[in-house]
Amino acid sequence: EMLQRWGMNPVLASSGAEALKILRDSSRSATPFTLLLTDIHMPEMDGWTLVEWIRRQSDLRLPTIMVLTSAGQRGDAARCRQLGIAAYLTKPVGQSQLLDAIVSVLGPRAQDGDQPPLITRHSLREGQRSLKILLAEDNVVNQRLVARLIEKRGHIAVVASNGRDAIQVLEKQKFDLVLMDVQMPEMDGFEATAAIREKEKSTHRRLPIIAMTAHAMKGDRERCLDAGMDSYVSKPVHPVELFEAIDRVMSPSGPVYAPAEV
């Protein structure tokens, strides 16, 4: 239910054997699985055996693997690294912790080539950075929804009801990031972004801006990037997509869309 609320499409398996059959069937299709989330303690075939078997199958398209356990054992972390497991979490797992782990293992920094460090509840807690985020959105329901997602992740959300208000708030406060709705009254997201980028020419600093739009049409992403925004998410906003975009633009390598020379 949590995964569905986040816009994902979970498929359930009640045993390791059933999981293997589902993986085999999906590997032959055009839509293989992106993520495998498995319990360690299962009857007949436990999670370790399941992962070992998957790793031996050269004909399977391998998903990213996360494991859950109700009781951690000495040597589990080393075993995870040996098997190429991306995350190891102890149960019960909270919603924010699970979401953080999924975003971490599927995000851009996890795709850099070298095996990334094992994600655990401790690394999630140590690596979390609180951001101050300006949310420019005119719809009250969307304001509450996105602000709640931001705050549950440990960040600070400040709301502006249109582009003009957003620019006024930026003149008084400093932010790490802007979530900018594209369609707003008085001043839309494109106009507000243009005004922000114009002011930045004298400061030599660039504020990451992520566009939010209800019109997920071909060419929208390119239009947003060409307008000076750094990334793009469609509405209704899915938490995984939102935090992947935030992680991408806030990564040490900087925005995916390079800033213009000033």
Accessible surface in RSA format (square Angstrom, percent):
REM  Atomic radii and reference values for relative SASA: ProtOr
REM  Chains: A
REM  Algorithm: Lee & Richards
REM  Probe-radius: 1.40
REM  Slices: 20
REM RES _ NUM      All-atoms   Total-Side   Main-Chain    Non-polar    All polar
REM                ABS   REL    ABS   REL    ABS   REL    ABS   REL    ABS   REL
RES GLU A   1   160.28  92.0 126.78  95.9  33.50  79.8  45.70  88.4 114.58  93.5
RES MET A   2    56.08  29.0  54.03  35.8   2.05   4.9  51.06  43.4   5.02   6.7
RES LEU A   3    34.61  19.3  34.45  24.6   0.16   0.4  34.45  24.2   0.16   0.4
RES GLN A   4   113.96  63.7  97.95  71.6  16.02  38.1  23.45  49.9  90.51  68.6
RES ARG A   5   138.88  58.3 110.84  56.5  28.04  66.8  73.32 100.2  65.55  39.7
RES TRP A   6    15.70   6.3  14.09   6.8   1.61   3.8   3.62   1.9  12.08  19.6
RES GLY A   7    42.01  51.8   0.00   N/A  42.01  51.8   9.74  26.7  32.27  72.3
RES MET A   8    50.86  26.3  35.52  23.5  15.34  36.5  41.52  35.3   9.34  12.4
RES ASN A   9   132.85  91.6 112.64 108.8  20.22  48.7  35.30  85.0  97.55  94.3
RES PRO A  10    37.96  27.7  12.69  11.6  25.27  91.8  22.72  18.8  15.24  94.7
RES VAL A  11    80.91  53.2  50.85  46.0  30.05  72.4  54.18  47.1  26.73  72.5
RES LEU A  12   152.08  84.7 136.63  97.7  15.45  38.8 138.41  97.2  13.67  36.8
RES ALA A  13    44.05  40.5  11.54  17.8  32.50  73.9  12.78  18.0  31.27  82.8
RES SER A  14   104.76  88.5  66.83  89.2  37.92  87.4  56.45 120.2  48.30  67.7
RES SER A  15    36.74  31.0  33.52  44.7   3.21   7.4  26.36  56.1  10.38  14.5
RES GLY A  16     0.56   0.7   0.00   N/A   0.56   0.7   0.08   0.2   0.47   1.1
RES ALA A  17    63.60  58.5  55.34  85.4   8.26  18.8  57.14  80.5   6.46  17.1
RES GLU A  18    68.49  39.3  62.48  47.3   6.00  14.3  28.45  55.0  40.03  32.7
RES ALA A  19    10.30   9.5   8.42  13.0   1.88   4.3   9.96  14.0   0.34   0.9
RES LEU A  20    18.10  10.1  18.02  12.9   0.08   0.2  18.10  12.7   0.00   0.0
RES LYS A  21   134.09  65.4 128.88  79.1   5.22  12.4 100.90  90.8  33.20  35.4
RES ILE A  22    40.37  23.0  38.59  28.7   1.78   4.3  39.77  28.6   0.60   1.6
RES LEU A  23    11.11   6.2  10.06   7.2   1.05   2.6  10.06   7.1   1.05   2.8
RES ARG A  24    68.38  28.7  67.12  34.2   1.26   3.0  27.03  36.9  41.35  25.1
RES ASP A  25    68.36  47.9  58.58  58.3   9.77  23.1  29.74  70.0  38.61  38.5
RES SER A  26    15.95  13.5  10.85  14.5   5.10  11.7  13.93  29.7   2.02   2.8
RES SER A  27    13.40  11.3   5.71   7.6   7.69  17.7   4.42   9.4   8.98  12.6
RES ARG A  28   174.63  73.3 136.08  69.4  38.55  91.8  74.07 101.2 100.56  60.9
RES SER A  29    44.63  37.7  34.21  45.7  10.41  24.0  42.46  90.4   2.16   3.0
RES ALA A  30    98.10  90.2  63.68  98.3  34.42  78.3  70.65  99.5  27.45  72.7
RES THR A  31   111.39  79.2  97.37  98.7  14.02  33.4  77.04 103.5  34.36  51.9
RES PRO A  32    43.43  31.6  29.04  26.5  14.38  52.3  29.04  24.0  14.38  89.4
RES PHE A  33    58.80  29.4  45.37  28.1  13.43  34.9  49.05  29.7   9.75  27.9
RES THR A  34    92.30  65.7  79.30  80.4  13.01  31.0  52.47  70.5  39.84  60.2
RES LEU A  35    27.34  15.2  10.42   7.5  16.92  42.5  10.42   7.3  16.92  45.5
RES LEU A  36    22.39  12.5  21.00  15.0   1.39   3.5  22.39  15.7   0.00   0.0
RES LEU A  37    55.33  30.8  27.60  19.7  27.73  69.7  27.60  19.4  27.73  74.6
RES THR A  38     8.53   6.1   4.00   4.1   4.53  10.8   6.81   9.1   1.72   2.6
RES ASP A  39    37.66  26.4  32.25  32.1   5.41  12.8  18.03  42.4  19.62  19.6
RES ILE A  40     6.89   3.9   6.89   5.1   0.00   0.0   6.89   5.0   0.00   0.0
RES HIS A  41    93.95  51.3  75.71  52.6  18.24  46.7  59.46  61.3  34.49  40.1
RES MET A  42    41.07  21.3  26.54  17.6  14.54  34.6  14.02  11.9  27.06  35.8
RES PRO A  43   109.93  80.1  95.71  87.2  14.22  51.7 107.50  88.8   2.43  15.1
RES GLU A  44   188.32 108.1 126.63  95.8  61.70 146.9  59.19 114.5 129.14 105.4
RES MET A  45    40.80  21.1  39.37  26.1   1.43   3.4  40.63  34.5   0.17   0.2
RES ASP A  46    49.00  34.3  45.80  45.6   3.19   7.6  11.41  26.9  37.58  37.5
RES GLY A  47     0.00   0.0   0.00   N/A   0.00   0.0   0.00   0.0   0.00   0.0
RES TRP A  48    16.04   6.4  16.04   7.8   0.00   0.0   6.43   3.4   9.60  15.6
RES THR A  49    58.38  41.5  58.14  58.9   0.24   0.6  36.49  49.0  21.90  33.1
RES LEU A  50     1.72   1.0   1.72   1.2   0.00   0.0   1.72   1.2   0.00   0.0
RES VAL A  51     0.00   0.0   0.00   0.0   0.00   0.0   0.00   0.0   0.00   0.0
RES GLU A  52    53.85  30.9  51.72  39.1   2.13   5.1  13.45  26.0  40.40  33.0
RES TRP A  53    62.59  25.1  62.59  30.3   0.00   0.0  36.94  19.7  25.65  41.6
RES ILE A  54     0.13   0.1   0.13   0.1   0.00   0.0   0.13   0.1   0.00   0.0
RES ARG A  55    80.24  33.7  54.42  27.7  25.82  61.5  32.69  44.7  47.56  28.8
RES ARG A  56   161.21  67.7 129.91  66.2  31.30  74.5  70.42  96.2  90.78  55.0
RES GLN A  57    31.94  17.9  27.45  20.1   4.49  10.7   1.44   3.1  30.50  23.1
RES SER A  58   121.53 102.7  79.65 106.3  41.88  96.5  57.61 122.7  63.93  89.6
RES ASP A  59    92.03  64.5  63.43  63.1  28.60  67.6  49.07 115.5  42.95  42.8
RES LEU A  60    15.22   8.5   4.05   2.9  11.17  28.1   4.63   3.3  10.59  28.5
RES ARG A  61   127.53  53.5 114.21  58.2  13.32  31.7  52.75  72.1  74.78  45.3
RES LEU A  62    87.56  48.8  53.27  38.1  34.29  86.2  53.41  37.5  34.14  91.9
RES PRO A  63     6.77   4.9   1.19   1.1   5.59  20.3   3.64   3.0   3.13  19.4
RES THR A  64    38.30  27.2  28.29  28.7  10.01  23.9  13.05  17.5  25.25  38.2
RES ILE A  65     0.65   0.4   0.00   0.0   0.65   1.6   0.00   0.0   0.65   1.8
RES MET A  66     0.06   0.0   0.06   0.0   0.00   0.0   0.06   0.1   0.00   0.0
RES VAL A  67     0.03   0.0   0.00   0.0   0.03   0.1   0.00   0.0   0.03   0.1
RES LEU A  68    27.61  15.4  27.61  19.8   0.00   0.0  27.61  19.4   0.00   0.0
RES THR A  69     1.12   0.8   1.12   1.1   0.00   0.0   0.32   0.4   0.80   1.2
RES SER A  70    74.73  63.2  49.81  66.5  24.93  57.4  30.07  64.0  44.67  62.6
RES ALA A  71    49.00  45.1  41.78  64.5   7.22  16.4  48.55  68.4   0.45   1.2
RES GLY A  72    45.48  56.1   0.00   N/A  45.48  56.1  14.72  40.4  30.77  68.9
RES GLN A  73   112.09  62.7 100.05  73.1  12.03  28.7  37.66  80.2  74.43  56.4
RES ARG A  74   243.28 102.1 202.13 103.0  41.15  98.0  89.26 122.0 154.02  93.3
RES GLY A  75    45.00  55.5   0.00   N/A  45.00  55.5  31.73  87.1  13.27  29.7
RES ASP A  76    16.06  11.3  15.64  15.6   0.42   1.0   3.07   7.2  13.00  13.0
RES ALA A  77    40.64  37.4  37.36  57.7   3.29   7.5  37.36  52.6   3.29   8.7
RES ALA A  78    63.86  58.7  55.99  86.4   7.86  17.9  58.35  82.2   5.51  14.6
RES ARG A  79    92.27  38.7  89.37  45.6   2.90   6.9  24.91  34.0  67.36  40.8
RES CYS A  80     0.00   0.0   0.00   0.0   0.00   0.0   0.00   0.0   0.00   0.0
RES ARG A  81   131.22  55.1 122.93  62.7   8.29  19.7  51.39  70.2  79.83  48.4
RES GLN A  82   152.49  85.3 115.60  84.5  36.90  87.8  43.05  91.6 109.44  83.0
RES LEU A  83    22.06  12.3  18.06  12.9   3.99  10.0  21.65  15.2   0.41   1.1
RES GLY A  84    31.56  38.9   0.00   N/A  31.56  38.9  18.70  51.3  12.86  28.8
RES ILE A  85     3.56   2.0   0.00   0.0   3.56   8.6   0.00   0.0   3.56   9.7
RES ALA A  86    21.29  19.6  13.10  20.2   8.19  18.6  20.29  28.6   1.01   2.7
RES ALA A  87     0.02   0.0   0.00   0.0   0.02   0.0   0.02   0.0   0.00   0.0
RES TYR A  88    24.40  11.4  22.76  12.9   1.64   4.3  22.12  16.6   2.28   2.8
RES LEU A  89     0.10   0.1   0.00   0.0   0.09   0.2   0.10   0.1   0.00   0.0
RES THR A  90    28.37  20.2  25.14  25.5   3.23   7.7  23.67  31.8   4.70   7.1
RES LYS A  91    80.03  39.0  63.87  39.2  16.16  38.5  33.45  30.1  46.59  49.6
RES PRO A  92   135.35  98.6 114.37 104.3  20.98  76.3 119.49  98.7  15.86  98.6
RES VAL A  93    26.98  17.8   7.18   6.5  19.80  47.7   7.61   6.6  19.37  52.5
RES GLY A  94    41.39  51.0   0.00   N/A  41.39  51.0  35.36  97.0   6.04  13.5
RES GLN A  95    87.62  49.0  81.07  59.3   6.54  15.6  27.23  58.0  60.39  45.8
RES SER A  96    54.30  45.9  47.41  63.3   6.88  15.9  19.91  42.4  34.39  48.2
RES GLN A  97    44.86  25.1  41.08  30.0   3.77   9.0  16.77  35.7  28.09  21.3
RES LEU A  98     9.12   5.1   9.12   6.5   0.00   0.0   9.12   6.4   0.00   0.0
RES LEU A  99    11.87   6.6  11.87   8.5   0.00   0.0  11.87   8.3   0.00   0.0
RES ASP A 100    15.71  11.0  15.71  15.6   0.00   0.0   2.40   5.6  13.31  13.3
RES ALA A 101     0.00   0.0   0.00   0.0   0.00   0.0   0.00   0.0   0.00   0.0
RES ILE A 102     0.00   0.0   0.00   0.0   0.00   0.0   0.00   0.0   0.00   0.0
RES VAL A 103     1.91   1.3   1.91   1.7   0.00   0.0   1.91   1.7   0.00   0.0
RES SER A 104    37.66  31.8  22.25  29.7  15.41  35.5  11.98  25.5  25.68  36.0
RES VAL A 105     6.53   4.3   1.05   1.0   5.47  13.2   3.59   3.1   2.94   8.0
RES LEU A 106    30.85  17.2  16.94  12.1  13.90  35.0  16.94  11.9  13.90  37.4
RES GLY A 107     1.41   1.7   0.00   N/A   1.41   1.7   1.41   3.9   0.00   0.0
RES PRO A 108    42.06  30.7  31.11  28.4  10.94  39.8  38.49  31.8   3.56  22.1
RES ARG A 109   127.77  53.6 118.13  60.2   9.64  23.0  49.54  67.7  78.23  47.4
RES ALA A 110    22.42  20.6   6.15   9.5  16.27  37.0   7.45  10.5  14.97  39.7
RES GLN A 111   116.01  64.9  85.97  62.8  30.04  71.5  45.84  97.6  70.17  53.2
RES ASP A 112   111.33  78.0  75.56  75.2  35.77  84.6  33.38  78.6  77.95  77.7
RES GLY A 113    72.44  89.3   0.00   N/A  72.44  89.3  40.08 110.0  32.37  72.5
RES ASP A 114   129.99  91.1 118.05 117.5  11.94  28.2  38.41  90.4  91.59  91.3
RES GLN A 115   115.03  64.3  80.44  58.8  34.58  82.3  46.41  98.8  68.62  52.0
RES PRO A 116    54.46  39.7  41.82  38.1  12.64  45.9  47.53  39.2   6.93  43.1
RES PRO A 117   110.75  80.7  98.37  89.7  12.39  45.0 109.61  90.5   1.14   7.1
RES LEU A 118    14.53   8.1   1.89   1.4  12.63  31.8   3.84   2.7  10.69  28.8
RES ILE A 119    29.92  17.0  29.92  22.3   0.00   0.0  29.92  21.5   0.00   0.0
RES THR A 120    30.05  21.4  30.05  30.5   0.00   0.0  23.85  32.0   6.20   9.4
RES ARG A 121   103.88  43.6 101.97  52.0   1.92   4.6  12.58  17.2  91.30  55.3
RES HIS A 122    92.34  50.5  92.00  63.9   0.33   0.9  66.53  68.6  25.81  30.0
RES SER A 123    41.41  35.0  31.28  41.7  10.13  23.3  33.06  70.4   8.35  11.7
RES LEU A 124    25.02  13.9  15.98  11.4   9.05  22.7  19.59  13.8   5.43  14.6
RES ARG A 125   153.11  64.3 134.09  68.4  19.02  45.3  72.62  99.2  80.50  48.8
RES GLU A 126   146.29  84.0 110.36  83.5  35.92  85.5  50.35  97.4  95.94  78.3
RES GLY A 127    62.35  76.9   0.00   N/A  62.35  76.9  35.77  98.2  26.59  59.5
RES GLN A 128    88.32  49.4  56.87  41.6  31.45  74.9  23.14  49.2  65.18  49.4
RES ARG A 129   135.89  57.1 124.51  63.5  11.38  27.1  66.84  91.4  69.05  41.8
RES SER A 130    67.91  57.4  44.27  59.1  23.63  54.4  37.33  79.5  30.58  42.8
RES LEU A 131     8.92   5.0   8.43   6.0   0.49   1.2   8.92   6.3   0.00   0.0
RES LYS A 132    58.88  28.7  57.62  35.4   1.26   3.0  29.73  26.8  29.15  31.0
RES ILE A 133     0.00   0.0   0.00   0.0   0.00   0.0   0.00   0.0   0.00   0.0
RES LEU A 134     0.00   0.0   0.00   0.0   0.00   0.0   0.00   0.0   0.00   0.0
RES LEU A 135     0.00   0.0   0.00   0.0   0.00   0.0   0.00   0.0   0.00   0.0
RES ALA A 136     0.00   0.0   0.00   0.0   0.00   0.0   0.00   0.0   0.00   0.0
RES GLU A 137     0.62   0.4   0.62   0.5   0.00   0.0   0.00   0.0   0.62   0.5
RES ASP A 138    56.29  39.4  39.79  39.6  16.50  39.0   5.53  13.0  50.77  50.6
RES ASN A 139    67.65  46.6  62.32  60.2   5.32  12.8  12.67  30.5  54.98  53.1
RES VAL A 140    81.23  53.5  77.69  70.3   3.55   8.5  77.69  67.5   3.55   9.6
RES VAL A 141   106.80  70.3 104.90  95.0   1.90   4.6 106.09  92.2   0.71   1.9
RES ASN A 142    37.79  26.1  37.79  36.5   0.00   0.0   0.82   2.0  36.97  35.7
RES GLN A 143    24.75  13.8  24.52  17.9   0.23   0.5   3.55   7.6  21.19  16.1
RES ARG A 144   156.66  65.8 148.62  75.8   8.04  19.1  48.38  66.1 108.28  65.6
RES LEU A 145    70.02  39.0  69.39  49.6   0.63   1.6  69.67  48.9   0.35   1.0
RES VAL A 146     1.51   1.0   1.51   1.4   0.00   0.0   1.51   1.3   0.00   0.0
RES ALA A 147    13.80  12.7  13.80  21.3   0.00   0.0  13.80  19.4   0.00   0.0
RES ARG A 148   120.82  50.7 118.77  60.5   2.05   4.9  38.33  52.4  82.48  50.0
RES LEU A 149    28.60  15.9  26.73  19.1   1.87   4.7  27.04  19.0   1.56   4.2
RES ILE A 150     0.00   0.0   0.00   0.0   0.00   0.0   0.00   0.0   0.00   0.0
RES GLU A 151    95.71  55.0  80.23  60.7  15.48  36.9  26.90  52.0  68.81  56.2
RES LYS A 152   138.72  67.7 114.75  70.4  23.97  57.1  78.22  70.4  60.50  64.4
RES ARG A 153    37.82  15.9  35.41  18.1   2.41   5.7   4.82   6.6  33.00  20.0
RES GLY A 154    39.17  48.3   0.00   N/A  39.17  48.3  27.88  76.5  11.29  25.3
RES HIS A 155    18.96  10.4  11.15   7.8   7.81  20.0   5.86   6.0  13.11  15.3
RES ILE A 156    96.85  55.1  94.53  70.4   2.32   5.6  96.85  69.7   0.00   0.0
RES ALA A 157    18.31  16.8   0.27   0.4  18.04  41.0   0.27   0.4  18.04  47.8
RES VAL A 158    36.36  23.9  33.12  30.0   3.25   7.8  36.36  31.6   0.00   0.0
RES VAL A 159    60.87  40.1  34.73  31.4  26.14  63.0  34.73  30.2  26.14  70.9
RES ALA A 160     4.10   3.8   0.00   0.0   4.09   9.3   4.10   5.8   0.00   0.0
RES SER A 161    53.10  44.9  50.89  67.9   2.21   5.1  22.39  47.7  30.71  43.0
RES ASN A 162    10.36   7.1  10.36  10.0   0.00   0.0   0.00   0.0  10.36  10.0
RES GLY A 163     0.00   0.0   0.00   N/A   0.00   0.0   0.00   0.0   0.00   0.0
RES ARG A 164   105.65  44.4 105.53  53.8   0.11   0.3  35.21  48.1  70.44  42.7
RES ASP A 165    50.78  35.6  50.24  50.0   0.53   1.3  10.44  24.6  40.34  40.2
RES ALA A 166     0.00   0.0   0.00   0.0   0.00   0.0   0.00   0.0   0.00   0.0
RES ILE A 167    20.44  11.6  20.30  15.1   0.14   0.3  20.32  14.6   0.11   0.3
RES GLN A 168    90.36  50.5  90.14  65.9   0.23   0.5  25.02  53.2  65.35  49.6
RES VAL A 169    30.32  19.9  28.86  26.1   1.46   3.5  30.31  26.3   0.01   0.0
RES LEU A 170    37.65  21.0  19.86  14.2  17.79  44.7  20.05  14.1  17.60  47.4
RES GLU A 171   115.43  66.3  74.45  56.3  40.98  97.6  36.57  70.7  78.86  64.4
RES LYS A 172   174.57  85.2 136.52  83.8  38.05  90.6  89.07  80.2  85.50  91.1
RES GLN A 173    69.53  38.9  58.81  43.0  10.72  25.5  25.31  53.9  44.21  33.5
RES LYS A 174   165.54  80.8 152.95  93.8  12.59  30.0 106.95  96.3  58.58  62.4
RES PHE A 175    21.18  10.6   0.00   0.0  21.18  55.1   2.97   1.8  18.21  52.1
RES ASP A 176    40.36  28.3  33.69  33.5   6.67  15.8   5.53  13.0  34.83  34.7
RES LEU A 177     0.00   0.0   0.00   0.0   0.00   0.0   0.00   0.0   0.00   0.0
RES VAL A 178     0.00   0.0   0.00   0.0   0.00   0.0   0.00   0.0   0.00   0.0
RES LEU A 179     0.00   0.0   0.00   0.0   0.00   0.0   0.00   0.0   0.00   0.0
RES MET A 180     0.00   0.0   0.00   0.0   0.00   0.0   0.00   0.0   0.00   0.0
RES ASP A 181     3.89   2.7   3.89   3.9   0.00   0.0   0.00   0.0   3.89   3.9
RES VAL A 182    11.94   7.9  11.40  10.3   0.54   1.3  11.40   9.9   0.54   1.5
RES GLN A 183   111.36  62.3 102.38  74.8   8.99  21.4  38.34  81.6  73.02  55.4
RES MET A 184    17.36   9.0   0.00   0.0  17.36  41.3   3.89   3.3  13.47  17.8
RES PRO A 185    74.48  54.3  61.32  55.9  13.16  47.8  73.65  60.8   0.83   5.2
RES GLU A 186   127.54  73.2  83.50  63.2  44.05 104.9  41.13  79.6  86.41  70.5
RES MET A 187    32.81  17.0  32.30  21.4   0.52   1.2  32.81  27.9   0.00   0.0
RES ASP A 188    43.48  30.5  42.41  42.2   1.07   2.5   8.95  21.1  34.53  34.4
RES GLY A 189     0.00   0.0   0.00   N/A   0.00   0.0   0.00   0.0   0.00   0.0
RES PHE A 190    32.41  16.2  29.72  18.4   2.69   7.0  29.83  18.1   2.58   7.4
RES GLU A 191    96.04  55.1  87.51  66.2   8.53  20.3  37.62  72.8  58.41  47.7
RES ALA A 192     0.00   0.0   0.00   0.0   0.00   0.0   0.00   0.0   0.00   0.0
RES THR A 193     0.00   0.0   0.00   0.0   0.00   0.0   0.00   0.0   0.00   0.0
RES ALA A 194    58.03  53.4  48.64  75.1   9.39  21.4  53.13  74.8   4.90  13.0
RES ALA A 195    30.45  28.0  21.57  33.3   8.89  20.2  29.43  41.4   1.03   2.7
RES ILE A 196    11.60   6.6   9.87   7.4   1.73   4.2  11.60   8.4   0.01   0.0
RES ARG A 197    30.15  12.7  26.73  13.6   3.42   8.2  26.77  36.6   3.38   2.0
RES GLU A 198   105.06  60.3  97.60  73.8   7.46  17.8  44.54  86.2  60.52  49.4
RES LYS A 199   102.53  50.0  94.72  58.1   7.80  18.6  92.47  83.2  10.06  10.7
RES GLU A 200    22.93  13.2  21.67  16.4   1.27   3.0  17.98  34.8   4.95   4.0
RES LYS A 201   120.19  58.6 108.37  66.5  11.82  28.1  64.90  58.4  55.29  58.9
RES SER A 202    95.39  80.6  63.89  85.3  31.50  72.6  53.28 113.5  42.11  59.0
RES THR A 203    76.82  54.6  55.70  56.5  21.12  50.3  60.09  80.7  16.74  25.3
RES HIS A 204   131.39  71.8 101.43  70.5  29.97  76.7  71.36  73.5  60.04  69.9
RES ARG A 205   163.94  68.8 153.44  78.2  10.50  25.0  64.16  87.7  99.78  60.5
RES ARG A 206    62.04  26.0  34.90  17.8  27.14  64.6  22.16  30.3  39.88  24.2
RES LEU A 207    28.31  15.8  24.86  17.8   3.45   8.7  27.24  19.1   1.07   2.9
RES PRO A 208    17.50  12.8  17.50  16.0   0.00   0.0  17.50  14.4   0.00   0.0
RES ILE A 209     0.00   0.0   0.00   0.0   0.00   0.0   0.00   0.0   0.00   0.0
RES ILE A 210     0.00   0.0   0.00   0.0   0.00   0.0   0.00   0.0   0.00   0.0
RES ALA A 211     0.00   0.0   0.00   0.0   0.00   0.0   0.00   0.0   0.00   0.0
RES MET A 212     0.02   0.0   0.02   0.0   0.00   0.0   0.02   0.0   0.00   0.0
RES THR A 213     7.71   5.5   6.63   6.7   1.08   2.6   2.77   3.7   4.93   7.5
RES ALA A 214    62.89  57.8  39.51  61.0  23.39  53.2  39.51  55.6  23.39  62.0
RES HIS A 215    89.99  49.2  86.75  60.3   3.25   8.3  63.72  65.7  26.27  30.6
RES ALA A 216    72.81  66.9  38.22  59.0  34.59  78.7  40.16  56.6  32.65  86.5
RES MET A 217   132.13  68.4 119.46  79.1  12.67  30.2  99.78  84.8  32.35  42.9
RES LYS A 218   216.82 105.8 175.46 107.7  41.36  98.5 128.40 115.6  88.43  94.2
RES GLY A 219    36.21  44.7   0.00   N/A  36.21  44.7  26.78  73.5   9.44  21.1
RES ASP A 220    27.79  19.5  26.66  26.5   1.13   2.7   5.79  13.6  22.00  21.9
RES ARG A 221   107.29  45.0 105.61  53.8   1.68   4.0  38.56  52.7  68.74  41.7
RES GLU A 222    95.54  54.9  94.22  71.3   1.32   3.1  57.40 111.0  38.13  31.1
RES ARG A 223   143.80  60.4 137.94  70.3   5.85  13.9  46.94  64.2  96.86  58.7
RES CYS A 224     2.19   1.7   2.19   2.4   0.00   0.0   0.00   0.0   2.19   2.4
RES LEU A 225    15.15   8.4  15.15  10.8   0.00   0.0  15.15  10.6   0.00   0.0
RES ASP A 226   109.26  76.5  78.22  77.9  31.04  73.4  26.43  62.2  82.83  82.6
RES ALA A 227    33.08  30.4  11.85  18.3  21.23  48.3  25.00  35.2   8.08  21.4
RES GLY A 228    12.65  15.6   0.00   N/A  12.65  15.6  12.65  34.7   0.00   0.0
RES MET A 229     0.00   0.0   0.00   0.0   0.00   0.0   0.00   0.0   0.00   0.0
RES ASP A 230     0.00   0.0   0.00   0.0   0.00   0.0   0.00   0.0   0.00   0.0
RES SER A 231     1.59   1.3   1.59   2.1   0.00   0.0   0.00   0.0   1.59   2.2
RES TYR A 232    39.52  18.5  26.83  15.3  12.69  33.0  24.11  18.1  15.41  19.0
RES VAL A 233     6.53   4.3   3.40   3.1   3.13   7.5   6.53   5.7   0.00   0.0
RES SER A 234    29.93  25.3  28.18  37.6   1.74   4.0   3.37   7.2  26.56  37.2
RES LYS A 235    34.28  16.7  21.11  13.0  13.17  31.4  11.18  10.1  23.10  24.6
RES PRO A 236   106.51  77.6  98.07  89.4   8.44  30.7 104.26  86.1   2.25  14.0
RES VAL A 237    11.75   7.7   1.90   1.7   9.85  23.7   2.00   1.7   9.75  26.4
RES HIS A 238    59.34  32.4  58.72  40.8   0.63   1.6  32.70  33.7  26.64  31.0
RES PRO A 239     7.51   5.5   7.51   6.8   0.00   0.0   7.51   6.2   0.00   0.0
RES VAL A 240    12.52   8.2  12.52  11.3   0.00   0.0  12.52  10.9   0.00   0.0
RES GLU A 241    78.05  44.8  74.71  56.5   3.34   8.0  32.60  63.1  45.46  37.1
RES LEU A 242     0.00   0.0   0.00   0.0   0.00   0.0   0.00   0.0   0.00   0.0
RES PHE A 243     3.21   1.6   1.78   1.1   1.43   3.7   1.78   1.1   1.43   4.1
RES GLU A 244    36.87  21.2  36.87  27.9   0.00   0.0   2.67   5.2  34.19  27.9
RES ALA A 245     0.19   0.2   0.19   0.3   0.00   0.0   0.19   0.3   0.00   0.0
RES ILE A 246     7.56   4.3   7.56   5.6   0.00   0.0   7.56   5.4   0.00   0.0
RES ASP A 247    26.84  18.8  21.45  21.3   5.40  12.8  11.44  26.9  15.40  15.4
RES ARG A 248    64.55  27.1  64.07  32.7   0.49   1.2  19.67  26.9  44.88  27.2
RES VAL A 249     3.62   2.4   0.00   0.0   3.62   8.7   0.00   0.0   3.62   9.8
RES MET A 250    47.85  24.8  26.05  17.2  21.80  51.9  28.73  24.4  19.12  25.3
RES SER A 251    12.63  10.7   6.35   8.5   6.29  14.5   3.76   8.0   8.87  12.4
RES PRO A 252   125.96  91.8  83.80  76.4  42.16 153.3  96.86  80.0  29.09 180.8
RES SER A 253   107.38  90.7  65.61  87.6  41.77  96.2  59.25 126.2  48.14  67.4
RES GLY A 254    19.43  24.0   0.00   N/A  19.43  24.0  16.40  45.0   3.04   6.8
RES PRO A 255    35.68  26.0  22.85  20.8  12.83  46.6  22.85  18.9  12.83  79.7
RES VAL A 256    70.02  46.1  31.48  28.5  38.54  92.9  39.46  34.3  30.56  82.9
RES TYR A 257    78.46  36.6  77.07  43.8   1.40   3.6  51.88  39.0  26.58  32.8
RES ALA A 258    78.71  72.4  61.49  94.9  17.22  39.2  63.46  89.4  15.25  40.4
RES PRO A 259    68.03  49.6  54.78  49.9  13.24  48.1  54.89  45.3  13.13  81.6
RES ALA A 260    82.55  75.9  60.83  93.9  21.72  49.4  72.09 101.5  10.46  27.7
RES GLU A 261   170.99  98.2 143.26 108.4  27.73  66.0  69.23 133.9 101.76  83.1
RES VAL A 262   105.25  69.3  41.01  37.1  64.24 154.8  73.83  64.1  31.42  85.2
END  Absolute sums over single chains surface
CHAIN  1 A    14352.5      11350.2       3002.3       7723.3       6629.2
END  Absolute sums over all chains
TOTAL         14352.5      11350.2       3002.3       7723.3       6629.2
